[in-house]
Amino acid sequence: NEVIDRFPLTAMGADAHAWAYVCTYMQQGPDALPPPGPPWDHNDVLWCNIAMLLAPKVEWPADMDLESRTAP
């Protein structure tokens, strides 16, 4: 019963949601969690974010992109 380390469960202000996610995983296992959403396209930015619109487009090397999108 000794605290070894602490870390914040904050994800854009979703403290209660993050804690509920962790509790569900610990109590019922990974099968009880909702499936992950589709991958996020880093080049899809809001029209009002001028800096991101002017920034170079994200292009991953083909082998790294394939590895990140497929199961081991």
Distance bins in CASP14 RR format, pairs under 12 A and 6 or more apart:
PFRMAT RR
TARGET T0000
AUTHOR 0000-0000-0000
RMODE 2
METHOD distances of the structure
MODEL  1
7 18 0 0 0 0 0 1 0 0 0 0 0
7 22 0 0 0 0 0 1 0 0 0 0 0
8 14 0 0 0 0 0 1 0 0 0 0 0
8 15 0 0 0 0 1 0 0 0 0 0 0
8 18 0 0 0 0 1 0 0 0 0 0 0
8 19 0 0 0 0 0 1 0 0 0 0 0
9 15 1 0 1 0 0 0 0 0 0 0 0
9 16 0 0 0 0 1 0 0 0 0 0 0
9 17 0 0 0 0 1 0 0 0 0 0 0
9 18 1 0 1 0 0 0 0 0 0 0 0
9 19 1 0 1 0 0 0 0 0 0 0 0
9 20 0 0 0 0 0 1 0 0 0 0 0
9 21 0 0 0 0 1 0 0 0 0 0 0
9 22 1 0 0 1 0 0 0 0 0 0 0
9 23 0 0 0 0 0 1 0 0 0 0 0
10 16 0 0 0 0 0 1 0 0 0 0 0
10 17 0 0 0 0 0 1 0 0 0 0 0
10 18 1 0 0 1 0 0 0 0 0 0 0
10 19 0 0 0 0 0 1 0 0 0 0 0
11 17 1 0 0 1 0 0 0 0 0 0 0
11 18 1 0 1 0 0 0 0 0 0 0 0
11 19 0 0 0 0 0 1 0 0 0 0 0
11 20 0 0 0 0 0 1 0 0 0 0 0
11 21 0 0 0 0 1 0 0 0 0 0 0
11 22 0 0 0 0 0 1 0 0 0 0 0
12 18 0 0 0 0 1 0 0 0 0 0 0
13 19 0 0 0 0 0 1 0 0 0 0 0
14 20 0 0 0 0 1 0 0 0 0 0 0
14 21 0 0 0 0 1 0 0 0 0 0 0
14 22 0 0 0 0 0 1 0 0 0 0 0
15 21 0 0 0 0 0 1 0 0 0 0 0
15 22 0 0 0 0 0 1 0 0 0 0 0
16 22 0 0 0 0 0 1 0 0 0 0 0
16 23 0 0 0 0 0 1 0 0 0 0 0
17 23 0 0 0 0 0 1 0 0 0 0 0
17 24 0 0 0 0 0 1 0 0 0 0 0
17 34 0 0 0 0 0 1 0 0 0 0 0
18 24 0 0 0 0 0 1 0 0 0 0 0
18 25 0 0 0 0 0 1 0 0 0 0 0
19 25 0 0 0 0 0 1 0 0 0 0 0
19 26 0 0 0 0 0 1 0 0 0 0 0
20 26 0 0 0 0 0 1 0 0 0 0 0
20 27 0 0 0 0 0 1 0 0 0 0 0
20 28 0 0 0 0 0 1 0 0 0 0 0
20 32 0 0 0 0 0 1 0 0 0 0 0
20 33 0 0 0 0 0 1 0 0 0 0 0
20 34 0 0 0 0 0 1 0 0 0 0 0
21 27 0 0 0 0 0 1 0 0 0 0 0
21 28 0 0 0 0 0 1 0 0 0 0 0
21 29 0 0 0 0 0 1 0 0 0 0 0
21 30 0 0 0 0 0 1 0 0 0 0 0
21 32 0 0 0 0 0 1 0 0 0 0 0
21 33 1 0 0 1 0 0 0 0 0 0 0
21 34 0 0 0 0 1 0 0 0 0 0 0
21 36 0 0 0 0 0 1 0 0 0 0 0
22 28 0 0 0 0 0 1 0 0 0 0 0
22 29 0 0 0 0 0 1 0 0 0 0 0
22 30 0 0 0 0 0 1 0 0 0 0 0
22 32 0 0 0 0 0 1 0 0 0 0 0
22 33 0 0 0 0 0 1 0 0 0 0 0
23 29 0 0 0 0 0 1 0 0 0 0 0
23 32 0 0 0 0 0 1 0 0 0 0 0
23 33 0 0 0 0 0 1 0 0 0 0 0
24 30 0 0 0 0 1 0 0 0 0 0 0
24 31 0 0 0 0 0 1 0 0 0 0 0
24 32 1 0 1 0 0 0 0 0 0 0 0
24 33 1 0 0 1 0 0 0 0 0 0 0
24 34 0 0 0 0 1 0 0 0 0 0 0
25 31 0 0 0 0 1 0 0 0 0 0 0
25 32 1 0 0 1 0 0 0 0 0 0 0
25 33 1 0 0 1 0 0 0 0 0 0 0
25 34 0 0 0 0 0 1 0 0 0 0 0
26 32 0 0 0 0 0 1 0 0 0 0 0
26 33 0 0 0 0 0 1 0 0 0 0 0
27 33 0 0 0 0 0 1 0 0 0 0 0
30 36 0 0 0 0 0 1 0 0 0 0 0
36 69 0 0 0 0 0 1 0 0 0 0 0
36 71 0 0 0 0 0 1 0 0 0 0 0
38 44 0 0 0 0 0 1 0 0 0 0 0
38 69 0 0 0 0 0 1 0 0 0 0 0
39 60 0 0 0 0 0 1 0 0 0 0 0
39 65 0 0 0 0 1 0 0 0 0 0 0
39 68 0 0 0 0 1 0 0 0 0 0 0
39 69 1 0 0 1 0 0 0 0 0 0 0
39 70 0 0 0 0 0 1 0 0 0 0 0
40 58 0 0 0 0 0 1 0 0 0 0 0
40 68 0 0 0 0 0 1 0 0 0 0 0
40 69 0 0 0 0 0 1 0 0 0 0 0
41 57 0 0 0 0 0 1 0 0 0 0 0
41 58 0 0 0 0 1 0 0 0 0 0 0
41 59 0 0 0 0 0 1 0 0 0 0 0
41 60 0 0 0 0 0 1 0 0 0 0 0
41 65 0 0 0 0 0 1 0 0 0 0 0
41 69 0 0 0 0 0 1 0 0 0 0 0
42 52 0 0 0 0 1 0 0 0 0 0 0
42 55 0 0 0 0 1 0 0 0 0 0 0
42 56 0 0 0 0 0 1 0 0 0 0 0
42 57 0 0 0 0 1 0 0 0 0 0 0
42 58 1 0 1 0 0 0 0 0 0 0 0
42 59 0 0 0 0 1 0 0 0 0 0 0
42 60 0 0 0 0 1 0 0 0 0 0 0
42 65 0 0 0 0 0 1 0 0 0 0 0
42 68 0 0 0 0 0 1 0 0 0 0 0
43 49 0 0 0 0 0 1 0 0 0 0 0
43 52 0 0 0 0 1 0 0 0 0 0 0
43 53 0 0 0 0 1 0 0 0 0 0 0
43 55 0 0 0 0 1 0 0 0 0 0 0
43 56 0 0 0 0 1 0 0 0 0 0 0
43 57 1 0 1 0 0 0 0 0 0 0 0
43 58 1 0 1 0 0 0 0 0 0 0 0
43 59 0 0 0 0 1 0 0 0 0 0 0
43 60 0 0 0 0 0 1 0 0 0 0 0
44 52 0 0 0 0 1 0 0 0 0 0 0
44 53 0 0 0 0 0 1 0 0 0 0 0
44 57 0 0 0 0 0 1 0 0 0 0 0
44 58 0 0 0 0 0 1 0 0 0 0 0
45 51 0 0 0 0 1 0 0 0 0 0 0
45 52 1 0 1 0 0 0 0 0 0 0 0
45 53 1 0 1 0 0 0 0 0 0 0 0
45 54 0 0 0 0 0 1 0 0 0 0 0
45 55 0 0 0 0 1 0 0 0 0 0 0
45 57 0 0 0 0 0 1 0 0 0 0 0
45 58 0 0 0 0 0 1 0 0 0 0 0
46 52 1 0 0 1 0 0 0 0 0 0 0
46 53 0 0 0 0 1 0 0 0 0 0 0
47 53 1 0 0 1 0 0 0 0 0 0 0
49 55 0 0 0 0 1 0 0 0 0 0 0
52 58 0 0 0 0 0 1 0 0 0 0 0
58 64 0 0 0 0 0 1 0 0 0 0 0
58 65 0 0 0 0 0 1 0 0 0 0 0
59 65 0 0 0 0 1 0 0 0 0 0 0
60 66 0 0 0 0 1 0 0 0 0 0 0
60 67 0 0 0 0 1 0 0 0 0 0 0
60 68 1 0 0 1 0 0 0 0 0 0 0
60 69 0 0 0 0 1 0 0 0 0 0 0
61 67 0 0 0 0 1 0 0 0 0 0 0
61 68 0 0 0 0 0 1 0 0 0 0 0
62 68 0 0 0 0 0 1 0 0 0 0 0
62 69 0 0 0 0 0 1 0 0 0 0 0
63 69 0 0 0 0 0 1 0 0 0 0 0
63 70 0 0 0 0 0 1 0 0 0 0 0
64 70 0 0 0 0 0 1 0 0 0 0 0
END
